[in-house]
Amino acid sequence: MFDKALEKFLNYTENYKYLGKPISLKISHTLRVTRLCEQIAEALNLDSQNVEVAKLAGLFHDIGRFEQFKRYQTYADKNSLDHGDLGYEILKQNDFVNNKYKEIILNAVKYHNKYSLDGIDDQSKLICEIVRDADKIDILYLDTLDELITYNDNSLISDKVLEQIDRQEQVLHANLKTTADNIALHLSFVFDINFISSLKLIKEEKYITKIMDLYPNSKLQKQFTKIKTNIDTYIETREKDAR
């Protein structure tokens, strides 16, 4: 089931490769997210069928990105459209997945980028939560490579964003005002991670520290110090509660 779906995905994305590096980076991201979905699903002791469904949801979670970039030359939803919604429509209209789990995968694709999962059924929610964790983990990994955010204005994190992080909440896009806010948004992904195995991976790979170390601005570093303490406390509490 997965191998055929992977072949269809690669054939589909081949049609967008002429658009260059942004497409190849998105394909690479997708394949890493797929592997992470498998890893998380196995850590949850899901059966082989549900592990396969999680992999398929990871494989197609960003299927809307390719058409989005073709139309708008951007991956910024606020400047184009909701890529989860577009991915849902593309997946629904094509035969990438034709099995009894299609609706679950469709829902995972549609909701993987939403702030809330209200209204989604329990099985779809589980698979979607796996995809959301995997997606955030890979974004943090890319941040450590300095691939996603251009910070050259010495800006600081704004008050509303800091307040959300103090409350251990994922930052709302509507509150973003500065380039530094975008960094803080990614750091706040930790507060929306669903599974302990995902948090452990982030901790073991030291993604948060590696990201913060990229930005030597002393005033920003002071803000980071407080954020890091907050994140460490949050992870420790989650780990303790899971024992």
Backbone hydrogen bonds in HBPLUS format (Angstrom, degrees):
<---DONOR---> <-ACCEPTOR-->    atom                        ^
c    i                          cat <-CA-CA->   ^        H-A-AA   ^      H-
h    n   atom  resd res      DA  || num        DHA   H-A  angle D-A-AA Bond
n    s   type  num  typ     dist DA aas  dist angle  dist       angle   num
A0005-ALA N   A0001-MET O   3.23 MM   4  6.41 156.7  2.28 143.0 149.7     1
A0006-LEU N   A0002-PHE O   2.79 MM   4  6.04 156.1  1.85 157.8 164.7     2
A0007-GLU N   A0003-ASP O   3.06 MM   4  6.28 155.4  2.12 142.6 148.7     3
A0008-LYS N   A0004-LYS O   3.03 MM   4  6.33 154.3  2.10 145.2 152.0     4
A0009-PHE N   A0005-ALA O   2.87 MM   4  6.14 154.7  1.93 148.8 156.2     5
A0010-LEU N   A0006-LEU O   2.92 MM   4  6.16 165.6  1.94 154.6 157.6     6
A0011-ASN N   A0007-GLU O   2.97 MM   4  6.12 154.4  2.04 144.6 152.0     7
A0012-TYR N   A0008-LYS O   2.90 MM   4  6.04 156.0  1.96 145.7 152.4     8
A0013-THR N   A0009-PHE O   2.94 MM   4  6.17 168.7  1.95 156.2 158.6     9
A0014-GLU N   A0010-LEU O   3.04 MM   4  6.03 134.0  2.26 135.6 146.7    10
A0015-ASN N   A0012-TYR O   3.23 MM   3  5.88 149.5  2.32 113.0 119.5    11
A0016-TYR N   A0013-THR O   2.94 MM   3  5.36 162.6  1.97 114.2 120.0    12
A0017-LYS N   A0014-GLU O   3.36 MM   3  5.39 162.2  2.39 104.0 109.1    13
A0019-LEU N   A0016-TYR O   2.98 MM   3  5.80 166.5  2.00 124.9 129.4    14
A0020-GLY N   A0017-LYS O   3.00 MM   3  5.63 167.1  2.02 119.1 122.0    15
A0023-ILE N   A0020-GLY O   3.04 MM   3  5.83 138.3  2.22 123.2 132.4    16
A0024-SER N   A0020-GLY O   3.39 MM   4  6.73 158.6  2.44 144.2 150.3    17
A0025-LEU N   A0021-LYS O   2.89 MM   4  6.04 162.0  1.92 164.1 168.3    18
A0026-LYS N   A0022-PRO O   3.17 MM   4  6.23 145.4  2.29 130.1 138.9    19
A0027-ILE N   A0023-ILE O   2.93 MM   4  6.24 151.8  2.01 151.5 159.3    20
A0028-SER N   A0024-SER O   3.04 MM   4  6.25 162.8  2.07 145.7 150.0    21
A0029-HIS N   A0025-LEU O   2.91 MM   4  6.11 157.0  1.96 144.0 150.7    22
A0030-THR N   A0026-LYS O   2.95 MM   4  6.11 158.5  2.00 143.3 148.9    23
A0031-LEU N   A0027-ILE O   3.04 MM   4  6.35 158.0  2.09 152.8 157.8    24
A0032-ARG N   A0028-SER O   3.05 MM   4  6.32 153.3  2.13 148.7 155.8    25
A0033-VAL N   A0029-HIS O   2.89 MM   4  6.13 162.3  1.92 155.2 160.5    26
A0034-THR N   A0030-THR O   2.92 MM   4  6.13 152.9  1.99 146.9 154.4    27
A0035-ARG N   A0031-LEU O   3.19 MM   4  6.43 156.1  2.25 140.1 145.2    28
A0036-LEU N   A0032-ARG O   2.93 MM   4  6.23 156.2  1.99 150.4 157.6    29
A0037-CYS N   A0033-VAL O   2.82 MM   4  6.08 150.7  1.90 149.9 158.0    30
A0038-GLU N   A0034-THR O   3.13 MM   4  6.44 155.8  2.19 146.0 151.7    31
A0039-GLN N   A0035-ARG O   2.99 MM   4  6.26 157.9  2.04 146.6 152.9    32
A0040-ILE N   A0036-LEU O   2.84 MM   4  6.07 164.3  1.87 155.9 159.0    33
A0041-ALA N   A0037-CYS O   2.91 MM   4  5.99 165.9  1.93 149.8 154.3    34
A0042-GLU N   A0038-GLU O   2.97 MM   4  6.11 156.3  2.03 147.9 154.1    35
A0043-ALA N   A0039-GLN O   3.02 MM   4  6.23 150.1  2.11 141.7 150.2    36
A0044-LEU N   A0040-ILE O   3.03 MM   4  6.33 132.6  2.27 141.7 154.4    37
A0044-LEU N   A0041-ALA O   3.20 MM   3  5.09 131.9  2.44  91.3 104.1    38
A0046-LEU N   A0041-ALA O   3.20 MM   5  5.74 172.7  2.21 159.4 158.3    39
A0045-ASN N   A0042-GLU O   2.93 MM   3  4.93 157.0  1.98 104.7 110.9    40
A0051-VAL N   A0047-ASP O   2.98 MM   4  6.26 151.2  2.06 154.6 163.9    41
A0052-GLU N   A0048-SER O   3.00 MM   4  6.19 152.1  2.08 141.2 148.4    42
A0053-VAL N   A0049-GLN O   2.94 MM   4  6.28 150.7  2.02 143.6 152.1    43
A0054-ALA N   A0050-ASN O   2.92 MM   4  6.10 158.1  1.97 144.4 149.8    44
A0055-LYS N   A0051-VAL O   3.00 MM   4  6.28 154.1  2.07 145.1 152.1    45
A0056-LEU N   A0052-GLU O   2.95 MM   4  6.23 156.7  2.00 148.9 155.1    46
A0057-ALA N   A0053-VAL O   2.88 MM   4  6.14 158.5  1.93 151.7 157.6    47
A0058-GLY N   A0054-ALA O   2.95 MM   4  6.17 153.6  2.02 145.1 152.4    48
A0059-LEU N   A0055-LYS O   2.84 MM   4  6.08 151.7  1.92 146.3 154.8    49
A0060-PHE N   A0056-LEU O   3.07 MM   4  6.31 147.6  2.18 146.8 153.7    50
A0061-HIS N   A0057-ALA O   2.92 MM   4  5.66 109.0  2.44 138.2 153.6    51
A0061-HIS N   A0058-GLY O   3.45 MM   3  5.12 158.1  2.50  94.6 100.8    52
A0063-ILE N   A0060-PHE O   3.15 MM   3  5.04 165.9  2.17 114.3 112.2    53
A0065-ARG N   A0062-ASP O   2.90 MM   3  5.34 154.5  1.97 114.6 122.7    54
A0068-GLN N   A0064-GLY O   3.03 MM   4  6.10 154.1  2.10 148.2 156.5    55
A0069-PHE N   A0065-ARG O   2.88 MM   4  6.08 159.4  1.92 148.9 152.6    56
A0070-LYS N   A0066-PHE O   3.07 MM   4  6.27 154.4  2.14 139.9 147.4    57
A0071-ARG N   A0067-GLU O   2.97 MM   4  6.14 158.4  2.01 150.3 154.8    58
A0072-TYR N   A0068-GLN O   2.91 MM   4  5.98 163.0  1.94 153.2 158.3    59
A0073-GLN N   A0069-PHE O   2.73 MM   4  4.42 144.7  1.86 125.7 130.9    60
A0079-ASN N   A0076-ALA O   3.05 MM   3  5.48 146.7  2.16 110.0 119.5    61
A0080-SER N   A0077-ASP O   3.01 MM   3  5.02 164.1  2.04 107.1 111.8    62
A0086-LEU N   A0082-ASP O   3.07 MM   4  6.38 161.2  2.11 151.9 157.6    63
A0087-GLY N   A0083-HIS O   2.88 MM   4  5.87 155.2  1.94 135.7 143.0    64
A0088-TYR N   A0084-GLY O   2.98 MM   4  6.19 152.6  2.06 144.5 151.5    65
A0089-GLU N   A0085-ASP O   3.17 MM   4  6.49 157.3  2.22 146.7 151.5    66
A0090-ILE N   A0086-LEU O   2.95 MM   4  6.24 161.9  1.98 155.3 160.4    67
A0091-LEU N   A0087-GLY O   2.88 MM   4  5.97 164.8  1.90 152.1 156.5    68
A0092-LYS N   A0088-TYR O   2.92 MM   4  5.99 149.0  2.01 142.8 151.9    69
A0093-GLN N   A0089-GLU O   3.03 MM   4  6.14 145.1  2.16 143.2 151.3    70
A0102-LYS N   A0099-ASN O   3.10 MM   3  5.60 165.7  2.12 123.9 124.2    71
A0104-ILE N   A0101-TYR O   3.05 MM   3  5.35 119.6  2.43 105.1 119.8    72
A0105-ILE N   A0101-TYR O   3.06 MM   4  6.39 160.9  2.10 158.6 164.3    73
A0106-LEU N   A0102-LYS O   2.79 MM   4  6.03 159.1  1.83 154.4 161.0    74
A0107-ASN N   A0103-GLU O   2.96 MM   4  6.14 161.3  2.00 145.8 150.2    75
A0108-ALA N   A0104-ILE O   2.96 MM   4  6.20 154.9  2.02 145.7 153.0    76
A0109-VAL N   A0105-ILE O   2.95 MM   4  6.17 156.7  2.00 150.6 156.3    77
A0110-LYS N   A0106-LEU O   2.97 MM   4  6.19 162.8  2.00 151.3 156.2    78
A0111-TYR N   A0107-ASN O   2.93 MM   4  6.00 160.7  1.97 151.8 156.1    79
A0112-HIS N   A0108-ALA O   2.99 MM   4  5.57 121.5  2.35 138.2 147.8    80
A0114-LYS N   A0111-TYR O   3.11 MM   3  5.15 169.1  2.12 111.1 114.5    81
A0120-ILE N   A0117-LEU O   3.40 MM   3  5.99 157.3  2.45 140.0 137.5    82
A0125-LYS N   A0121-ASP O   2.80 MM   4  5.93 151.8  1.88 153.0 162.7    83
A0126-LEU N   A0122-ASP O   3.00 MM   4  6.25 155.2  2.06 148.4 153.0    84
A0127-ILE N   A0123-GLN O   3.26 MM   4  6.56 170.2  2.27 151.9 153.1    85
A0128-CYS N   A0124-SER O   2.79 MM   4  5.92 158.7  1.83 150.4 157.7    86
A0129-GLU N   A0125-LYS O   2.80 MM   4  5.93 154.4  1.86 149.6 156.2    87
A0130-ILE N   A0126-LEU O   3.12 MM   4  6.42 149.1  2.22 144.4 152.4    88
A0131-VAL N   A0127-ILE O   3.05 MM   4  6.40 159.9  2.09 149.7 154.7    89
A0132-ARG N   A0128-CYS O   2.82 MM   4  6.06 161.8  1.85 153.4 158.8    90
A0133-ASP N   A0129-GLU O   3.01 MM   4  6.16 161.2  2.04 145.1 149.4    91
A0134-ALA N   A0130-ILE O   2.99 MM   4  6.22 170.0  2.00 152.8 155.6    92
A0135-ASP N   A0131-VAL O   2.82 MM   4  5.95 162.9  1.85 156.8 161.5    93
A0136-LYS N   A0132-ARG O   3.03 MM   4  6.17 165.2  2.05 148.6 152.3    94
A0137-ILE N   A0133-ASP O   2.89 MM   4  6.10 161.1  1.93 155.7 161.4    95
A0138-ASP N   A0134-ALA O   3.06 MM   4  6.29 160.2  2.10 148.4 152.9    96
A0139-ILE N   A0135-ASP O   3.01 MM   4  6.26 149.7  2.10 145.7 154.6    97
A0140-LEU N   A0136-LYS O   2.95 MM   4  6.21 160.9  1.99 152.4 156.9    98
A0141-TYR N   A0137-ILE O   2.95 MM   4  6.25 152.1  2.02 144.1 152.5    99
A0142-LEU N   A0138-ASP O   2.90 MM   4  6.16 159.8  1.94 148.0 152.5   100
A0143-ASP N   A0139-ILE O   2.86 MM   4  6.16 145.6  1.98 144.8 155.2   101
A0144-THR N   A0140-LEU O   3.11 MM   4  6.47 143.0  2.26 144.1 152.6   102
A0144-THR N   A0141-TYR O   3.08 MM   3  5.28 126.1  2.39  98.6 112.0   103
A0145-LEU N   A0142-LEU O   3.03 MM   3  5.14 139.4  2.20  99.4 111.2   104
A0147-GLU N   A0142-LEU O   3.20 MM   5  5.58 165.8  2.22 146.8 148.9   105
A0146-ASP N   A0143-ASP O   2.93 MM   3  4.91 159.1  1.97 105.9 111.5   106
A0162-LEU N   A0158-SER O   3.06 MM   4  6.36 161.8  2.10 154.6 160.2   107
A0163-GLU N   A0159-ASP O   2.85 MM   4  6.09 153.3  1.92 153.2 161.1   108
A0164-GLN N   A0160-LYS O   3.09 MM   4  6.36 151.7  2.17 141.5 148.0   109
A0165-ILE N   A0161-VAL O   3.05 MM   4  6.35 158.6  2.09 150.6 156.5   110
A0166-ASP N   A0162-LEU O   2.83 MM   4  6.07 152.1  1.90 147.2 155.5   111
A0167-ARG N   A0163-GLU O   3.10 MM   4  6.37 138.8  2.28 137.8 148.0   112
A0167-ARG N   A0164-GLN O   3.10 MM   3  5.08 125.5  2.41  92.4 106.6   113
A0169-GLU N   A0164-GLN O   2.97 MM   5  5.31 151.7  2.05 140.9 147.1   114
A0168-GLN N   A0165-ILE O   2.85 MM   3  4.72 156.6  1.90 104.5 110.7   115
A0175-ASN N   A0172-LEU O   3.03 MM   3  5.51 155.1  2.09 112.1 119.4   116
A0176-LEU N   A0173-HIS O   3.11 MM   3  5.45 166.7  2.13 114.1 118.2   117
A0181-ASP N   A0178-THR O   3.07 MM   3  5.08 129.2  2.34  93.8 107.4   118
A0182-ASN N   A0179-THR O   3.01 MM   3  5.33 132.4  2.25 103.1 115.3   119
A0183-ILE N   A0180-ALA O   3.12 MM   3  5.12 120.0  2.50  94.8 109.2   120
A0184-ALA N   A0180-ALA O   3.01 MM   4  6.36 160.8  2.05 150.4 155.5   121
A0185-LEU N   A0181-ASP O   2.79 MM   4  6.04 148.4  1.88 145.7 154.8   122
A0186-HIS N   A0182-ASN O   3.26 MM   4  6.53 159.7  2.30 144.6 147.4   123
A0187-LEU N   A0183-ILE O   3.03 MM   4  6.38 158.3  2.08 150.2 156.8   124
A0188-SER N   A0184-ALA O   2.87 MM   4  6.06 148.0  1.97 148.0 156.7   125
A0189-PHE N   A0186-HIS O   3.09 MM   3  5.31 158.5  2.14 105.5 112.3   126
A0190-VAL N   A0187-LEU O   3.40 MM   3  6.37 166.0  2.42 121.8 123.0   127
A0191-PHE N   A0188-SER O   2.97 MM   3  5.64 144.2  2.10 117.8 125.2   128
A0192-ASP N   A0189-PHE O   2.84 MM   3  5.35 161.2  1.87 118.5 124.9   129
A0193-ILE N   A0190-VAL O   3.24 MM   3  5.31 165.3  2.26 110.2 110.5   130
A0198-SER N   A0195-PHE O   3.03 MM   3  5.34 128.3  2.31 103.2 116.3   131
A0199-LEU N   A0195-PHE O   3.16 MM   4  6.60 156.4  2.22 149.8 156.2   132
A0200-LYS N   A0196-ILE O   2.83 MM   4  6.09 159.3  1.88 157.1 163.1   133
A0201-LEU N   A0197-SER O   3.11 MM   4  6.28 150.6  2.20 137.0 144.0   134
A0202-ILE N   A0198-SER O   3.10 MM   4  6.42 162.6  2.13 151.1 155.1   135
A0203-LYS N   A0199-LEU O   2.91 MM   4  6.15 157.1  1.96 149.4 156.2   136
A0204-GLU N   A0200-LYS O   2.74 MM   4  5.90 166.5  1.76 154.0 157.8   137
A0205-GLU N   A0201-LEU O   2.95 MM   4  6.03 158.8  1.99 150.5 155.6   138
A0207-TYR N   A0202-ILE O   3.33 MM   5  5.77 156.1  2.39 157.4 161.9   139
A0206-LYS N   A0203-LYS O   3.10 MM   3  5.04 149.2  2.20  99.5 109.0   140
A0210-LYS N   A0206-LYS O   3.00 MM   4  6.15 165.7  2.02 156.2 160.8   141
A0211-ILE N   A0207-TYR O   2.94 MM   4  6.08 155.2  2.00 150.1 156.0   142
A0212-MET N   A0208-ILE O   3.08 MM   4  6.31 169.3  2.09 152.6 155.3   143
A0213-ASP N   A0209-THR O   2.96 MM   4  6.12 151.6  2.04 150.0 157.8   144
A0214-LEU N   A0211-ILE O   3.10 MM   3  5.52 156.9  2.16 111.0 118.2   145
A0215-TYR N   A0212-MET O   3.22 MM   3  5.91 168.2  2.23 119.9 123.2   146
A0221-GLN N   A0217-ASN O   2.83 MM   4  6.08 149.9  1.92 151.8 161.7   147
A0222-LYS N   A0218-SER O   3.11 MM   4  6.40 142.3  2.26 140.1 148.6   148
A0223-GLN N   A0219-LYS O   3.32 MM   4  6.71 150.3  2.42 139.8 146.7   149
A0223-GLN N   A0220-LEU O   3.06 MM   3  5.11 117.1  2.47  95.3 110.5   150
A0224-PHE N   A0220-LEU O   2.84 MM   4  6.18 153.8  1.91 148.4 157.0   151
A0225-THR N   A0221-GLN O   2.89 MM   4  6.12 149.4  1.99 146.4 153.3   152
A0227-ILE N   A0223-GLN O   3.10 MM   4  6.40 160.7  2.14 149.1 155.0   153
A0228-LYS N   A0224-PHE O   2.69 MM   4  5.88 162.6  1.72 161.0 165.2   154
A0229-THR N   A0225-THR O   3.14 MM   4  6.34 157.9  2.19 143.2 148.4   155
A0230-ASN N   A0226-LYS O   3.07 MM   4  6.32 157.1  2.13 146.0 152.3   156
A0231-ILE N   A0227-ILE O   2.85 MM   4  6.14 159.0  1.90 155.1 160.7   157
A0232-ASP N   A0228-LYS O   2.86 MM   4  6.04 165.7  1.88 153.7 157.6   158
A0233-THR N   A0229-THR O   2.99 MM   4  6.14 159.8  2.03 146.5 152.0   159
A0234-TYR N   A0230-ASN O   2.99 MM   4  6.19 154.8  2.05 144.1 151.3   160
A0235-ILE N   A0231-ILE O   2.94 MM   4  6.22 164.8  1.96 157.2 159.9   161
A0236-GLU N   A0232-ASP O   2.95 MM   4  6.11 164.8  1.97 150.8 155.4   162
A0237-THR N   A0233-THR O   2.96 MM   4  6.10 155.9  2.02 146.8 153.2   163
A0238-ARG N   A0234-TYR O   2.98 MM   4  6.23 160.5  2.02 150.5 155.8   164
A0239-GLU N   A0235-ILE O   2.88 MM   4  6.09 160.2  1.92 152.8 158.3   165
A0240-LYS N   A0236-GLU O   2.92 MM   4  6.10 156.2  1.98 145.0 151.7   166
A0241-ASP N   A0237-THR O   2.91 MM   4  6.09 160.2  1.95 150.8 156.1   167
A0242-ALA N   A0238-ARG O   3.08 MM   4  6.23 134.0  2.30 138.0 149.6   168
A0242-ALA N   A0239-GLU O   3.22 MM   3  5.16 130.8  2.48  91.7 104.7   169
A0243-ARG N   A0240-LYS O   3.25 MM   3  5.46 154.0  2.32 104.0 111.5   170
